[in-house]
């Protein structure tokens, strides 16, 4: 009898050891520091991901790790995908289980996250207390990534986040490729325009910029990233406020920019306002001279980096055609989208928004 008990114990111990060897993630972990400075212990082998908050899923797509995503927010399924190239390129994401309510103030559902059994939760735009609470409720490591200030384009925050996620996912090489790709485009845009003197530049303005929803002509941005990348003279920069601002129409009349760009997510609102206030619009030189152009929206669930880069090439072509004579903006957009999200999606966006176009008719 003792021999039988002894042999049984040995068998159980052996089976336990085999089980442990088959699941190395329960043993092998590493510590990382997330974008909030939190020390988080994560598995060395991450195979299952969920993403919470604006732009978190986008970074995972850039890292070509879509196959690891096991659940998505309701926003990723219910909102129109056309302002988010990563969702156009990956319609299969809409078929995944819902793990929370998306939006500027994301509401994760811990019980639904537990059901899909992720190895890690990537999150954006939550604070340390929220991250710790979610980690405690789910038992899943929460790593916070960052784009910087909402609806802006802060490269270093994005680059650091890409490298952090890349390290966790075993995608370090891809992370460096994405960072280099973006850096090379920014360098190219700057090199084409940096030596143009201010007196040779037209003054510019962008209206209709999305900010927590669609907005009209008064919605604009200081240091608008595509303008910055081509060294454009943005009349709004004198306001000297970070990121998004709302202005008075009288101020736009005072500035009276040579060229106006309209974020096409707000184009319908601008057209509606034009019908009611045509005298105001026709007092602006850009409207009188038909120098009004449409650009694709890139502030949709925070910054769609590829769209911002594509817009910059189109804006550069409009402002300085001789400096961009070799660029077809639509082809360039698809080149950018193909690299970042895996598909050429400019045509789909153009069909919905209008694409890169001179807006001669109102």
Secondary structure by P-SEA (a helix, b strand, c coil): caaaaaaaaaaaaaaaaaaaaacccccbbbbbbccccbbbbbbcccccccccccaaaaaaaaacccccccccccccccccccccaaaaaccccccccccccccccccccaaaaaaacccbbbbccccaaaaaaaaaaccbbbbbbbccccccccaaaaaaaaaaaaaaacaaaaaaaaaaaaaaaaaaaaaaccccccccccccccccccccccccccccccccaaaaaacccccccccccccbbbbbaaaaaaacccbbbbcccaaaaaaaaaaacaaaaaaccccccccbbbbbbccccccaaaaaaaaaaaaaaaaccccccccaaaaaaaaaaaaacccccaaaaaaccccccccccc
